[in-house]
Structure formats: C-alpha cells, structure tokens
Amino acid sequence: MDNTIVAISDSHRSSLSELPPSLLAALQDASLIVHAGDHTEASLLEELRRVGTVIAVAGNMDSTAIKLQLPHRQLFTFSGVTVGVTHGSGAPHGIAARVRAMFPEDPALIVFGHSHVPYNDIVEGSHMVNPGPAHAGYAVITIDREIHIELRTL
C-alpha cells in the first residue's frame, strides 16, 4: 500500500502474536506503521520494526525501557504531509482538544491513543485520529491529494 499508514495504539501486549491476524496482515502491507503508545513491552516494538518502518511514541503504561527509547511526541513528514503523533493523557472527555494543543506546528494529521476510544474528526484544521486499542481496531490512513482515514474494527 503506497502512501498508506497503518496506525495502532494501546496494544498492551508483549508480542504481535497476541494481536488479531487481520491486523498483522494490514501492518505487513503498510508503507509506514505508526504506534501511538502503550506498547507496554519493548519486545512488541522490536517485532513491529521487523515488519516495517515504524514511527512510535511512548505512552503512560509503557515499560521504562520504552520510555527511555521513545519520545512522548513526534512530528514527521510522510508523503508530503506533516504528521504529529503522541499518546495523550487524562480523561477521555476533551482528549482530542488537549492533544491538538500539543502541536502548535499545525500538522495536517495527528495520531493519538490513550482513551481506547476510536476517533476521527478535524480539530482546528488538523485531521485527528485515534485508532482505539489494537486488539479491537486500527486506522488505515491513505495520503494522496487528500487525507483519507478509515477506522477498522476487529
């Protein structure tokens, strides 16, 4: 899938083998894998890196090893589009606004997690997507002339 991001978050697992097979197939087809935190164990992150190119951030439930290895916020360019990724924090209510405020650079797309609630909307000009917990779903984000987001439920 050229120009396609598969975004996951809140995997809370130690191995990819503990996640649904359809998610693993999607990850293998992705141009880029984005994990928005709460991998929980470094072994899962290492397995993801063997599947493909990964951009990842640390979440509140991640091990110390992951928190030392990964930032809590990243900004990068993919297919000509500026993308932000962070885990998020606090109560689910208002999380999209809090996450959006973390990116004064006004990225076109922001991927986040933490709430375990899938989300897809535009906030202050940025596409905001929370794929929900990895055992229950993920997001397929295709970037061509526009940003297309599909939340997939498992």
C-alpha positions, 0 to 999 in steps of 0.5 A: 500500500503506497502512501498508506499508514497503518496506525495502532495504539494501546496494544498492551501486549508483549508480542504481535502474536497476541494481536488479531491476524487481520491486523498483522496482515494490514501492518505487513502491507503498510508503507509506514506503521505508526504506534501511538503508545502503550506498547507496554513491552519493548519486545512488541516494538522490536517485532513491529520494526521487523515488519516495517518502518515504524514511527512510535511514541511512548505512552503512560503504561509503557515499560521504562525501557520504552520510555527511555527509547521513545519520545512522548511526541513526534512530528514527521513528514510522510508523503508530503504531509506533516504528521504529529503523533503522541499518546495523550493523557487524562480523561477521555472527555476533551482528549482530542482538544488537549492533544491538538494543543500539543502541536502548535506546528499545525500538522495536517494529521495527528495520531493519538491513543490513550482513551481506547476510544476510536476517533476521527474528526478535524480539530482546528484544521488538523485531521485527528485520529485515534485508532482505539486499542489494537486488539479491537481496531486500527486506522488505515490512513491513505495520503494522496491529494487528500487525507483519507482515514478509515477506522477498522474494527476487529 
